Amino acid sequence: MRNLYKAFRDLIPEAPLQTGTVIAVDGPIYTVQLPGGPQLQARGNAAVGQQVFVRDGVIEGEAPSITLVSFVV
C-alpha cells in the first residue's frame, strides 16, 4: 500500500538554502541581508557581520566569506 503522507510531502518543494550577512540581532531574532538587498528574519546563533546559511527562517550555519562577482554578457 502506498504511503499517502509521503506522496503528499513529495509534492511540496523544499525551502531554498540561501546565504546572507547578519546585520542585526534582537534577542533570539536575527536580521539577515541577502545579496541584492532583501532582508529576512531568522532564528539561530550568529554574530553581526557573519556570513550564514539560512533556510526556512533558520540559520543553519556559517557560510564562507566570498565576494560576489557577476558578468554581463
ROLO-586899 format. One record per atom (N, C-alpha, C): residue number from 1; residue in three letters; atom name; x, y, z. Coordinates in nm, 3 decimals, always signed. Layout:
REM ROLO-586899
num:NUM | residu:Ala | atome:CA | east:X | north:Y | up:Z;
...
//
This chain:
REM ROLO-586899
num:1 | residu:Met | atome:N | east:+0.083 | north:-0.118 | up:+0.000;
num:1 | residu:Met | atome:CA | east:+0.000 | north:+0.000 | up:+0.000;
num:1 | residu:Met | atome:C | east:+0.088 | north:+0.125 | up:+0.000;
num:2 | residu:Arg | atome:N | east:+0.050 | north:+0.224 | up:-0.075;
num:2 | residu:Arg | atome:CA | east:+0.126 | north:+0.347 | up:-0.091;
num:2 | residu:Arg | atome:C | east:+0.107 | north:+0.439 | up:+0.031;
num:3 | residu:Asn | atome:N | east:+0.215 | north:+0.502 | up:+0.074;
num:3 | residu:Asn | atome:CA | east:+0.210 | north:+0.595 | up:+0.186;
num:3 | residu:Asn | atome:C | east:+0.161 | north:+0.731 | up:+0.134;
num:4 | residu:Leu | atome:N | east:+0.037 | north:+0.766 | up:+0.165;
num:4 | residu:Leu | atome:CA | east:-0.022 | north:+0.889 | up:+0.114;
num:4 | residu:Leu | atome:C | east:+0.044 | north:+1.014 | up:+0.171;
num:5 | residu:Tyr | atome:N | east:+0.088 | north:+1.009 | up:+0.296;
num:5 | residu:Tyr | atome:CA | east:+0.155 | north:+1.124 | up:+0.355;
num:5 | residu:Tyr | atome:C | east:+0.286 | north:+1.152 | up:+0.282;
num:6 | residu:Lys | atome:N | east:+0.363 | north:+1.048 | up:+0.253;
num:6 | residu:Lys | atome:CA | east:+0.490 | north:+1.066 | up:+0.180;
num:6 | residu:Lys | atome:C | east:+0.462 | north:+1.119 | up:+0.040;
num:7 | residu:Ala | atome:N | east:+0.359 | north:+1.069 | up:-0.025;
num:7 | residu:Ala | atome:CA | east:+0.324 | north:+1.118 | up:-0.159;
num:7 | residu:Ala | atome:C | east:+0.286 | north:+1.266 | up:-0.154;
num:8 | residu:Phe | atome:N | east:+0.214 | north:+1.307 | up:-0.050;
num:8 | residu:Phe | atome:CA | east:+0.178 | north:+1.448 | up:-0.033;
num:8 | residu:Phe | atome:C | east:+0.302 | north:+1.533 | up:-0.008;
num:9 | residu:Arg | atome:N | east:+0.392 | north:+1.488 | up:+0.081;
num:9 | residu:Arg | atome:CA | east:+0.516 | north:+1.562 | up:+0.111;
num:9 | residu:Arg | atome:C | east:+0.604 | north:+1.577 | up:-0.013;
num:10 | residu:Asp | atome:N | east:+0.604 | north:+1.479 | up:-0.100;
num:10 | residu:Asp | atome:CA | east:+0.684 | north:+1.485 | up:-0.222;
num:10 | residu:Asp | atome:C | east:+0.634 | north:+1.594 | up:-0.317;
num:11 | residu:Leu | atome:N | east:+0.509 | north:+1.638 | up:-0.302;
num:11 | residu:Leu | atome:CA | east:+0.454 | north:+1.744 | up:-0.386;
num:11 | residu:Leu | atome:C | east:+0.500 | north:+1.883 | up:-0.342;
num:12 | residu:Ile | atome:N | east:+0.542 | north:+1.895 | up:-0.218;
num:12 | residu:Ile | atome:CA | east:+0.582 | north:+2.025 | up:-0.163;
num:12 | residu:Ile | atome:C | east:+0.732 | north:+2.043 | up:-0.182;
num:13 | residu:Pro | atome:N | east:+0.774 | north:+2.151 | up:-0.252;
num:13 | residu:Pro | atome:CA | east:+0.919 | north:+2.170 | up:-0.273;
num:13 | residu:Pro | atome:C | east:+0.988 | north:+2.210 | up:-0.143;
num:14 | residu:Glu | atome:N | east:+1.115 | north:+2.175 | up:-0.132;
num:14 | residu:Glu | atome:CA | east:+1.195 | north:+2.214 | up:-0.016;
num:14 | residu:Glu | atome:C | east:+1.225 | north:+2.362 | up:-0.022;
num:15 | residu:Ala | atome:N | east:+1.241 | north:+2.423 | up:+0.094;
num:15 | residu:Ala | atome:CA | east:+1.280 | north:+2.564 | up:+0.101;
num:15 | residu:Ala | atome:C | east:+1.424 | north:+2.577 | up:+0.051;
num:16 | residu:Pro | atome:N | east:+1.455 | north:+2.685 | up:-0.024;
num:16 | residu:Pro | atome:CA | east:+1.590 | north:+2.701 | up:-0.077;
num:16 | residu:Pro | atome:C | east:+1.690 | north:+2.737 | up:+0.033;
num:17 | residu:Leu | atome:N | east:+1.814 | north:+2.696 | up:+0.015;
num:17 | residu:Leu | atome:CA | east:+1.923 | north:+2.734 | up:+0.104;
num:17 | residu:Leu | atome:C | east:+1.981 | north:+2.864 | up:+0.051;
num:18 | residu:Gln | atome:N | east:+1.982 | north:+2.969 | up:+0.136;
num:18 | residu:Gln | atome:CA | east:+2.030 | north:+3.099 | up:+0.095;
num:18 | residu:Gln | atome:C | east:+2.148 | north:+3.140 | up:+0.181;
num:19 | residu:Thr | atome:N | east:+2.228 | north:+3.233 | up:+0.131;
num:19 | residu:Thr | atome:CA | east:+2.337 | north:+3.288 | up:+0.210;
num:19 | residu:Thr | atome:C | east:+2.312 | north:+3.437 | up:+0.229;
num:20 | residu:Gly | atome:N | east:+2.361 | north:+3.488 | up:+0.339;
num:20 | residu:Gly | atome:CA | east:+2.346 | north:+3.629 | up:+0.367;
num:20 | residu:Gly | atome:C | east:+2.435 | north:+3.671 | up:+0.482;
num:21 | residu:Thr | atome:N | east:+2.428 | north:+3.800 | up:+0.515;
num:21 | residu:Thr | atome:CA | east:+2.508 | north:+3.858 | up:+0.622;
num:21 | residu:Thr | atome:C | east:+2.417 | north:+3.901 | up:+0.736;
num:22 | residu:Val | atome:N | east:+2.453 | north:+3.863 | up:+0.857;
num:22 | residu:Val | atome:CA | east:+2.376 | north:+3.905 | up:+0.973;
num:22 | residu:Val | atome:C | east:+2.403 | north:+4.054 | up:+0.995;
num:23 | residu:Ile | atome:N | east:+2.296 | north:+4.135 | up:+0.996;
num:23 | residu:Ile | atome:CA | east:+2.315 | north:+4.279 | up:+1.012;
num:23 | residu:Ile | atome:C | east:+2.259 | north:+4.331 | up:+1.144;
num:24 | residu:Ala | atome:N | east:+2.176 | north:+4.253 | up:+1.214;
num:24 | residu:Ala | atome:CA | east:+2.121 | north:+4.297 | up:+1.342;
num:24 | residu:Ala | atome:C | east:+2.075 | north:+4.177 | up:+1.423;
num:25 | residu:Val | atome:N | east:+2.078 | north:+4.194 | up:+1.555;
num:25 | residu:Val | atome:CA | east:+2.030 | north:+4.091 | up:+1.647;
num:25 | residu:Val | atome:C | east:+1.936 | north:+4.157 | up:+1.746;
num:26 | residu:Asp | atome:N | east:+1.817 | north:+4.100 | up:+1.763;
num:26 | residu:Asp | atome:CA | east:+1.721 | north:+4.150 | up:+1.859;
num:26 | residu:Asp | atome:C | east:+1.668 | north:+4.030 | up:+1.939;
num:27 | residu:Gly | atome:N | east:+1.739 | north:+3.996 | up:+2.046;
num:27 | residu:Gly | atome:CA | east:+1.704 | north:+3.877 | up:+2.124;
num:27 | residu:Gly | atome:C | east:+1.732 | north:+3.753 | up:+2.042;
num:28 | residu:Pro | atome:N | east:+1.631 | north:+3.666 | up:+2.026;
num:28 | residu:Pro | atome:CA | east:+1.652 | north:+3.542 | up:+1.950;
num:28 | residu:Pro | atome:C | east:+1.634 | north:+3.560 | up:+1.799;
num:29 | residu:Ile | atome:N | east:+1.600 | north:+3.682 | up:+1.755;
num:29 | residu:Ile | atome:CA | east:+1.573 | north:+3.706 | up:+1.613;
num:29 | residu:Ile | atome:C | east:+1.691 | north:+3.777 | up:+1.549;
num:30 | residu:Tyr | atome:N | east:+1.737 | north:+3.723 | up:+1.438;
num:30 | residu:Tyr | atome:CA | east:+1.849 | north:+3.780 | up:+1.363;
num:30 | residu:Tyr | atome:C | east:+1.796 | north:+3.834 | up:+1.231;
num:31 | residu:Thr | atome:N | east:+1.844 | north:+3.952 | up:+1.192;
num:31 | residu:Thr | atome:CA | east:+1.810 | north:+4.008 | up:+1.061;
num:31 | residu:Thr | atome:C | east:+1.926 | north:+3.976 | up:+0.968;
num:32 | residu:Val | atome:N | east:+1.894 | north:+3.910 | up:+0.858;
num:32 | residu:Val | atome:CA | east:+1.995 | north:+3.867 | up:+0.761;
num:32 | residu:Val | atome:C | east:+1.968 | north:+3.939 | up:+0.630;
num:33 | residu:Gln | atome:N | east:+2.073 | north:+4.002 | up:+0.576;
num:33 | residu:Gln | atome:CA | east:+2.062 | north:+4.070 | up:+0.447;
num:33 | residu:Gln | atome:C | east:+2.117 | north:+3.977 | up:+0.339;
num:34 | residu:Leu | atome:N | east:+2.033 | north:+3.951 | up:+0.240;
num:34 | residu:Leu | atome:CA | east:+2.070 | north:+3.865 | up:+0.128;
num:34 | residu:Leu | atome:C | east:+2.140 | north:+3.947 | up:+0.021;
num:35 | residu:Pro | atome:N | east:+2.217 | north:+3.882 | up:-0.067;
num:35 | residu:Pro | atome:CA | east:+2.279 | north:+3.957 | up:-0.177;
num:35 | residu:Pro | atome:C | east:+2.172 | north:+4.025 | up:-0.261;
num:36 | residu:Gly | atome:N | east:+2.196 | north:+4.148 | up:-0.297;
num:36 | residu:Gly | atome:CA | east:+2.099 | north:+4.224 | up:-0.375;
num:36 | residu:Gly | atome:C | east:+2.010 | north:+4.312 | up:-0.290;
num:37 | residu:Gly | atome:N | east:+2.014 | north:+4.297 | up:-0.156;
num:37 | residu:Gly | atome:CA | east:+1.943 | north:+4.388 | up:-0.069;
num:37 | residu:Gly | atome:C | east:+1.829 | north:+4.337 | up:+0.015;
num:38 | residu:Pro | atome:N | east:+1.753 | north:+4.232 | up:-0.026;
num:38 | residu:Pro | atome:CA | east:+1.641 | north:+4.191 | up:+0.057;
num:38 | residu:Pro | atome:C | east:+1.687 | north:+4.142 | up:+0.195;
num:39 | residu:Gln | atome:N | east:+1.601 | north:+4.161 | up:+0.294;
num:39 | residu:Gln | atome:CA | east:+1.631 | north:+4.118 | up:+0.430;
num:39 | residu:Gln | atome:C | east:+1.527 | north:+4.017 | up:+0.476;
num:40 | residu:Leu | atome:N | east:+1.568 | north:+3.930 | up:+0.567;
num:40 | residu:Leu | atome:CA | east:+1.475 | north:+3.835 | up:+0.626;
num:40 | residu:Leu | atome:C | east:+1.507 | north:+3.817 | up:+0.773;
num:41 | residu:Gln | atome:N | east:+1.409 | north:+3.768 | up:+0.847;
num:41 | residu:Gln | atome:CA | east:+1.425 | north:+3.740 | up:+0.989;
num:41 | residu:Gln | atome:C | east:+1.449 | north:+3.590 | up:+1.005;
num:42 | residu:Ala | atome:N | east:+1.542 | north:+3.554 | up:+1.095;
num:42 | residu:Ala | atome:CA | east:+1.574 | north:+3.413 | up:+1.117;
num:42 | residu:Ala | atome:C | east:+1.607 | north:+3.388 | up:+1.263;
num:43 | residu:Arg | atome:N | east:+1.594 | north:+3.264 | up:+1.303;
num:43 | residu:Arg | atome:CA | east:+1.634 | north:+3.219 | up:+1.437;
num:43 | residu:Arg | atome:C | east:+1.764 | north:+3.143 | up:+1.424;
num:44 | residu:Gly | atome:N | east:+1.842 | north:+3.139 | up:+1.531;
num:44 | residu:Gly | atome:CA | east:+1.965 | north:+3.062 | up:+1.529;
num:44 | residu:Gly | atome:C | east:+2.070 | north:+3.126 | up:+1.615;
num:45 | residu:Asn | atome:N | east:+2.195 | north:+3.109 | up:+1.574;
num:45 | residu:Asn | atome:CA | east:+2.306 | north:+3.162 | up:+1.651;
num:45 | residu:Asn | atome:C | east:+2.413 | north:+3.212 | up:+1.555;
num:46 | residu:Ala | atome:N | east:+2.442 | north:+3.343 | up:+1.562;
num:46 | residu:Ala | atome:CA | east:+2.545 | north:+3.402 | up:+1.476;
num:46 | residu:Ala | atome:C | east:+2.583 | north:+3.538 | up:+1.533;
num:47 | residu:Ala | atome:N | east:+2.688 | north:+3.595 | up:+1.479;
num:47 | residu:Ala | atome:CA | east:+2.733 | north:+3.727 | up:+1.521;
num:47 | residu:Ala | atome:C | east:+2.705 | north:+3.828 | up:+1.410;
num:48 | residu:Val | atome:N | east:+2.689 | north:+3.953 | up:+1.448;
num:48 | residu:Val | atome:CA | east:+2.668 | north:+4.059 | up:+1.349;
num:48 | residu:Val | atome:C | east:+2.790 | north:+4.064 | up:+1.257;
num:49 | residu:Gly | atome:N | east:+2.764 | north:+4.071 | up:+1.127;
num:49 | residu:Gly | atome:CA | east:+2.871 | north:+4.074 | up:+1.027;
num:49 | residu:Gly | atome:C | east:+2.910 | north:+3.937 | up:+0.974;
num:50 | residu:Gln | atome:N | east:+2.860 | north:+3.832 | up:+1.034;
num:50 | residu:Gln | atome:CA | east:+2.894 | north:+3.695 | up:+0.994;
num:50 | residu:Gln | atome:C | east:+2.811 | north:+3.653 | up:+0.872;
num:51 | residu:Gln | atome:N | east:+2.875 | north:+3.580 | up:+0.780;
num:51 | residu:Gln | atome:CA | east:+2.807 | north:+3.520 | up:+0.665;
num:51 | residu:Gln | atome:C | east:+2.745 | north:+3.389 | up:+0.713;
num:52 | residu:Val | atome:N | east:+2.616 | north:+3.367 | up:+0.680;
num:52 | residu:Val | atome:CA | east:+2.546 | north:+3.248 | up:+0.728;
num:52 | residu:Val | atome:C | east:+2.463 | north:+3.184 | up:+0.616;
num:53 | residu:Phe | atome:N | east:+2.435 | north:+3.055 | up:+0.636;
num:53 | residu:Phe | atome:CA | east:+2.339 | north:+2.984 | up:+0.552;
num:53 | residu:Phe | atome:C | east:+2.204 | north:+2.991 | up:+0.623;
num:54 | residu:Val | atome:N | east:+2.097 | north:+3.023 | up:+0.547;
num:54 | residu:Val | atome:CA | east:+1.963 | north:+3.034 | up:+0.603;
num:54 | residu:Val | atome:C | east:+1.867 | north:+2.953 | up:+0.518;
num:55 | residu:Arg | atome:N | east:+1.781 | north:+2.876 | up:+0.586;
num:55 | residu:Arg | atome:CA | east:+1.677 | north:+2.801 | up:+0.515;
num:55 | residu:Arg | atome:C | east:+1.550 | north:+2.805 | up:+0.600;
num:56 | residu:Asp | atome:N | east:+1.442 | north:+2.851 | up:+0.541;
num:56 | residu:Asp | atome:CA | east:+1.310 | north:+2.848 | up:+0.604;
num:56 | residu:Asp | atome:C | east:+1.308 | north:+2.918 | up:+0.740;
num:57 | residu:Gly | atome:N | east:+1.379 | north:+3.033 | up:+0.749;
num:57 | residu:Gly | atome:CA | east:+1.378 | north:+3.112 | up:+0.871;
num:57 | residu:Gly | atome:C | east:+1.468 | north:+3.062 | up:+0.982;
num:58 | residu:Val | atome:N | east:+1.561 | north:+2.971 | up:+0.950;
num:58 | residu:Val | atome:CA | east:+1.652 | north:+2.916 | up:+1.049;
num:58 | residu:Val | atome:C | east:+1.796 | north:+2.930 | up:+0.997;
num:59 | residu:Ile | atome:N | east:+1.884 | north:+2.984 | up:+1.081;
num:59 | residu:Ile | atome:CA | east:+2.027 | north:+2.991 | up:+1.046;
num:59 | residu:Ile | atome:C | east:+2.083 | north:+2.851 | up:+1.064;
num:60 | residu:Glu | atome:N | east:+2.136 | north:+2.794 | up:+0.954;
num:60 | residu:Glu | atome:CA | east:+2.186 | north:+2.656 | up:+0.958;
num:60 | residu:Glu | atome:C | east:+2.334 | north:+2.648 | up:+0.988;
num:61 | residu:Gly | atome:N | east:+2.407 | north:+2.758 | up:+0.970;
num:61 | residu:Gly | atome:CA | east:+2.549 | north:+2.754 | up:+1.000;
num:61 | residu:Gly | atome:C | east:+2.623 | north:+2.868 | up:+0.932;
num:62 | residu:Glu | atome:N | east:+2.753 | north:+2.870 | up:+0.955;
num:62 | residu:Glu | atome:CA | east:+2.837 | north:+2.974 | up:+0.898;
num:62 | residu:Glu | atome:C | east:+2.867 | north:+2.943 | up:+0.751;
num:63 | residu:Ala | atome:N | east:+2.861 | north:+3.048 | up:+0.668;
num:63 | residu:Ala | atome:CA | east:+2.891 | north:+3.034 | up:+0.525;
num:63 | residu:Ala | atome:C | east:+3.029 | north:+3.093 | up:+0.499;
num:64 | residu:Pro | atome:N | east:+3.097 | north:+3.046 | up:+0.397;
num:64 | residu:Pro | atome:CA | east:+3.227 | north:+3.105 | up:+0.364;
num:64 | residu:Pro | atome:C | east:+3.210 | north:+3.250 | up:+0.319;
num:65 | residu:Ser | atome:N | east:+3.305 | north:+3.333 | up:+0.354;
num:65 | residu:Ser | atome:CA | east:+3.301 | north:+3.474 | up:+0.316;
num:65 | residu:Ser | atome:C | east:+3.367 | north:+3.488 | up:+0.179;
num:66 | residu:Ile | atome:N | east:+3.284 | north:+3.508 | up:+0.076;
num:66 | residu:Ile | atome:CA | east:+3.336 | north:+3.521 | up:-0.060;
num:66 | residu:Ile | atome:C | east:+3.281 | north:+3.648 | up:-0.123;
num:67 | residu:Thr | atome:N | east:+3.344 | north:+3.692 | up:-0.229;
num:67 | residu:Thr | atome:CA | east:+3.300 | north:+3.811 | up:-0.300;
num:67 | residu:Thr | atome:C | east:+3.211 | north:+3.768 | up:-0.416;
num:68 | residu:Leu | atome:N | east:+3.095 | north:+3.833 | up:-0.428;
num:68 | residu:Leu | atome:CA | east:+3.003 | north:+3.804 | up:-0.537;
num:68 | residu:Leu | atome:C | east:+3.050 | north:+3.877 | up:-0.662;
num:69 | residu:Val | atome:N | east:+3.066 | north:+3.802 | up:-0.770;
num:69 | residu:Val | atome:CA | east:+3.109 | north:+3.859 | up:-0.898;
num:69 | residu:Val | atome:C | east:+3.003 | north:+3.824 | up:-1.002;
num:70 | residu:Ser | atome:N | east:+2.957 | north:+3.923 | up:-1.075;
num:70 | residu:Ser | atome:CA | east:+2.860 | north:+3.896 | up:-1.182;
num:70 | residu:Ser | atome:C | east:+2.917 | north:+3.948 | up:-1.314;
num:71 | residu:Phe | atome:N | east:+2.895 | north:+3.870 | up:-1.417;
num:71 | residu:Phe | atome:CA | east:+2.942 | north:+3.905 | up:-1.550;
num:71 | residu:Phe | atome:C | east:+2.824 | north:+3.945 | up:-1.637;
num:72 | residu:Val | atome:N | east:+2.839 | north:+4.050 | up:-1.711;
num:72 | residu:Val | atome:CA | east:+2.736 | north:+4.093 | up:-1.802;
num:72 | residu:Val | atome:C | east:+2.781 | north:+4.056 | up:-1.942;
num:73 | residu:Val | atome:N | east:+2.697 | north:+3.981 | up:-2.010;
num:73 | residu:Val | atome:CA | east:+2.732 | north:+3.936 | up:-2.145;
num:73 | residu:Val | atome:C | east:+2.649 | north:+4.010 | up:-2.245;
//
